């Protein structure tokens, strides 16, 4: 891989990071749960891609980058599902507690 290809790839990566940050920052709070579901799906796709790169690569730097991609994607997927689960638990209805002194509280 030539230096021009690596520099171009890093430039595209940095640009995608900035664009993604700006897009997510402007999403209304009401849409955060659907957005998390979408990013979990995209992270899962990137996890599969990084596993393919890791499995098929023969050069050392490609294997190292593939391994780092697998680790980062796995952390992103697991963290995304944990956060989504936490947000969904906020909307679950819990049974009302009986008021002290009422008939339900005494039984």
N, C-alpha and C positions, 0 to 999 in steps of 0.2 A: 504494500500500500504506500502510495507516495505521500509526501508531506502536504501537497495541495488537497488531496482527498480528505485527509485527516482534519485539516484546518477548515475546509468547507463543511464537513460533517459536524464539527464542534460549533461552527457558526449557526447552522440550521438547528442544532440542539438548543443553543442559547436563545435563539429567536423564538423557538417553540415554547420554551420555558417562560419567557416574558409575555408572549401572547396568551398562553394558558393562564398565567397568574392574573392578568388583566381581565380575562373573560370570567373567571371564577369569582373574582372580587366584586364584579358588578351584578352577580346573580342575586335576585331577591331571596330573603331568608325562607320564604314559603317554599321555594323550589330546591332547597338544599338536599332533602331526602331523595327526590328523583335524580338529582345530579350525582349524589353518592352512588346510587345504583348503577348509573351509566359509567362512572369512573371505575367502579369495581369490575364491570364487564371489560372495559378497555385494559385495565391492569391484568386481568386474566388472559386476555389476548397477548399482551406483551410478555407475560410469563411463559406462555406456550412458545412464542417466538424466541425468547432467550434460551429456553430449553433446547430448541432445535439448533440454535447457534452453538450452544455449549456442546451438544452431542456430535455435531458434524465438523467442528473446527479442528484443524491440525496444528495451527500455529499457536505459540504460547500466549501472545498478547490477546488473541481472539478468545482463547479459553478463559483467560483472566477476566476480560470484559464480559464474556458470557456468564461467568459465575457471579460477577457483581450485579449483572442485570437480573439474574435469577433471585438473588438475595433481595435486591431492592423491590422487585415486583412482588415477591412473596410478602414482604413487610407491608407493602401498599395494599395488597388484597386483604390480608388478615386485619390490618388496622381499619380499612374501609368497612369491612363487615362488622367489626366491633362497634364502630361509631354509628353505623346504620341501625344496628340492633339497639343501641342505647337511645337513639332518637325515636325509634318505633315504640320502645317501652314507655316513653313519655306520654304517648297517646292511648295507652291501654287504660281501660276503666278498672278501677279497684272498687270492691264492694264498700259501701258506706259503713263506717263504724257506728255502732249504736251509741246514743247519747247516754251519759251516766245518769242513772235514776229511772231510765225507761224500762219497760217490761222486757225488751230484748237484751238489755245489758244485765239484768238480774238472772236470766236463765242460762 
